Amino acid sequence: MTLVTRFAPSPTGRLHMGHAFSALTAWRAAREARGRFLLRIEDTDFTRCRPEYTEAVFEDLSWLDLDWETPVRRQSEHRADYDRALEQLRDRGLLYRCFRTRKERLALAGLAPHADDPADLAAFTGGPHDPDEEARRLEAGEAFAWRLSLDRARALLGDLSRLRWTEEGVDPGTHSARPEALGDMVMGRKDIGAGYVIASVIDDAAQGITHVIRGADLIPMTSVQRVLQALLQLPTPIYRHHPLLLDETGKRFAKRDGAITLAQIRAGGTSPADLRARLGFSDRSGSDA
């Protein structure tokens, strides 16, 4: 089996060192296995993604001296594929409309209005609305999200923990799906159609991805993706989650925290070779320092 992996950033801002570490890790794995390295632009959210950030991805990765196959798959060019999958799930009764605002979800979870723990919000949904309430809110034209009902998925698939995947990175071995940790996740929205969770599993199948190499913070998401793979009858790749790159305070690099970008690092005079060495990649061959 030829190893095929990908780096799949969302163009909602400039890349930072965490992105560089993840891209280099996947690129090195493909190079060492004489496999294939793909670049995918996950730009399904047209409200936050910007064309200039897509161009910046190419610029930053080229500066790092990485290469990838072309053409690059851009999710914005394949919306119909994702919407068909969303429609399939909806027609099978696996999705429900959720009109709840963030404030309403917090209240149902018993949290204060200023609570900002995304895990709490992701894991609690409250389930489907009462039919009368749903009809009223539909009539009012309120925005809603399509959520995947884990209860309905269990009714179809049985015990979801029997869905497994192979992990080759942190905590290697065979893992069982535990999607309850993230609750009934959003699969799409009224205004933008299918979201990145569906798009990601569709793309991995379409591109023949054999190994998903990414940060350990996405391990919980793997359970949800494993459920989707079973529901949509898609293949399950091998997963290789790597430890997160942390800053000097012990926090992971994140766009929302204003992490220093590769563009800023480049402007400061750091060379690609210096940055690769700093991240543990001594040369372009991918050998560790």
CORLIN-V937774 format. One record per residue. N is the residue number from 0. NEAR is the number of other ideal C-beta (glycine too) atoms within 8 Angstrom. Layout:
n:N near:NEAR
n:N near:NEAR
//
This chain:
n:0 near:3
n:1 near:8
n:2 near:12
n:3 near:13
n:4 near:16
n:5 near:13
n:6 near:14
n:7 near:11
n:8 near:10
n:9 near:11
n:10 near:14
n:11 near:9
n:12 near:6
n:13 near:10
n:14 near:12
n:15 near:13
n:16 near:13
n:17 near:13
n:18 near:12
n:19 near:14
n:20 near:12
n:21 near:14
n:22 near:14
n:23 near:14
n:24 near:10
n:25 near:14
n:26 near:13
n:27 near:10
n:28 near:14
n:29 near:13
n:30 near:11
n:31 near:7
n:32 near:8
n:33 near:6
n:34 near:12
n:35 near:9
n:36 near:15
n:37 near:14
n:38 near:12
n:39 near:13
n:40 near:15
n:41 near:12
n:42 near:12
n:43 near:15
n:44 near:11
n:45 near:8
n:46 near:5
n:47 near:7
n:48 near:13
n:49 near:8
n:50 near:6
n:51 near:6
n:52 near:12
n:53 near:13
n:54 near:8
n:55 near:12
n:56 near:13
n:57 near:8
n:58 near:9
n:59 near:15
n:60 near:13
n:61 near:8
n:62 near:9
n:63 near:13
n:64 near:8
n:65 near:10
n:66 near:4
n:67 near:11
n:68 near:6
n:69 near:4
n:70 near:3
n:71 near:9
n:72 near:12
n:73 near:10
n:74 near:15
n:75 near:10
n:76 near:6
n:77 near:13
n:78 near:11
n:79 near:6
n:80 near:9
n:81 near:17
n:82 near:11
n:83 near:8
n:84 near:12
n:85 near:15
n:86 near:8
n:87 near:9
n:88 near:14
n:89 near:10
n:90 near:6
n:91 near:8
n:92 near:6
n:93 near:11
n:94 near:13
n:95 near:10
n:96 near:12
n:97 near:14
n:98 near:11
n:99 near:8
n:100 near:6
n:101 near:6
n:102 near:7
n:103 near:8
n:104 near:13
n:105 near:13
n:106 near:9
n:107 near:9
n:108 near:9
n:109 near:4
n:110 near:9
n:111 near:5
n:112 near:7
n:113 near:4
n:114 near:8
n:115 near:4
n:116 near:7
n:117 near:6
n:118 near:6
n:119 near:11
n:120 near:11
n:121 near:9
n:122 near:9
n:123 near:10
n:124 near:9
n:125 near:7
n:126 near:7
n:127 near:7
n:128 near:10
n:129 near:5
n:130 near:6
n:131 near:6
n:132 near:9
n:133 near:12
n:134 near:8
n:135 near:8
n:136 near:11
n:137 near:10
n:138 near:6
n:139 near:6
n:140 near:4
n:141 near:7
n:142 near:7
n:143 near:11
n:144 near:11
n:145 near:15
n:146 near:13
n:147 near:14
n:148 near:12
n:149 near:12
n:150 near:7
n:151 near:9
n:152 near:14
n:153 near:10
n:154 near:6
n:155 near:9
n:156 near:11
n:157 near:6
n:158 near:6
n:159 near:14
n:160 near:7
n:161 near:8
n:162 near:11
n:163 near:9
n:164 near:13
n:165 near:9
n:166 near:14
n:167 near:8
n:168 near:11
n:169 near:9
n:170 near:6
n:171 near:6
n:172 near:6
n:173 near:7
n:174 near:11
n:175 near:8
n:176 near:14
n:177 near:9
n:178 near:14
n:179 near:7
n:180 near:8
n:181 near:11
n:182 near:11
n:183 near:10
n:184 near:11
n:185 near:10
n:186 near:14
n:187 near:14
n:188 near:11
n:189 near:7
n:190 near:4
n:191 near:10
n:192 near:10
n:193 near:12
n:194 near:14
n:195 near:10
n:196 near:13
n:197 near:15
n:198 near:14
n:199 near:11
n:200 near:13
n:201 near:14
n:202 near:14
n:203 near:12
n:204 near:11
n:205 near:9
n:206 near:11
n:207 near:6
n:208 near:13
n:209 near:11
n:210 near:13
n:211 near:12
n:212 near:12
n:213 near:11
n:214 near:11
n:215 near:10
n:216 near:6
n:217 near:9
n:218 near:8
n:219 near:9
n:220 near:9
n:221 near:14
n:222 near:13
n:223 near:13
n:224 near:11
n:225 near:14
n:226 near:16
n:227 near:13
n:228 near:13
n:229 near:9
n:230 near:12
n:231 near:11
n:232 near:5
n:233 near:10
n:234 near:5
n:235 near:6
n:236 near:10
n:237 near:10
n:238 near:14
n:239 near:12
n:240 near:13
n:241 near:13
n:242 near:6
n:243 near:10
n:244 near:11
n:245 near:8
n:246 near:9
n:247 near:3
n:248 near:5
n:249 near:5
n:250 near:8
n:251 near:10
n:252 near:13
n:253 near:9
n:254 near:9
n:255 near:4
n:256 near:7
n:257 near:4
n:258 near:11
n:259 near:6
n:260 near:10
n:261 near:15
n:262 near:10
n:263 near:8
n:264 near:11
n:265 near:9
n:266 near:6
n:267 near:6
n:268 near:4
n:269 near:7
n:270 near:6
n:271 near:8
n:272 near:7
n:273 near:8
n:274 near:14
n:275 near:14
n:276 near:10
n:277 near:6
n:278 near:11
n:279 near:8
n:280 near:12
n:281 near:8
n:282 near:8
n:283 near:5
n:284 near:5
n:285 near:10
n:286 near:7
n:287 near:5
n:288 near:6
//
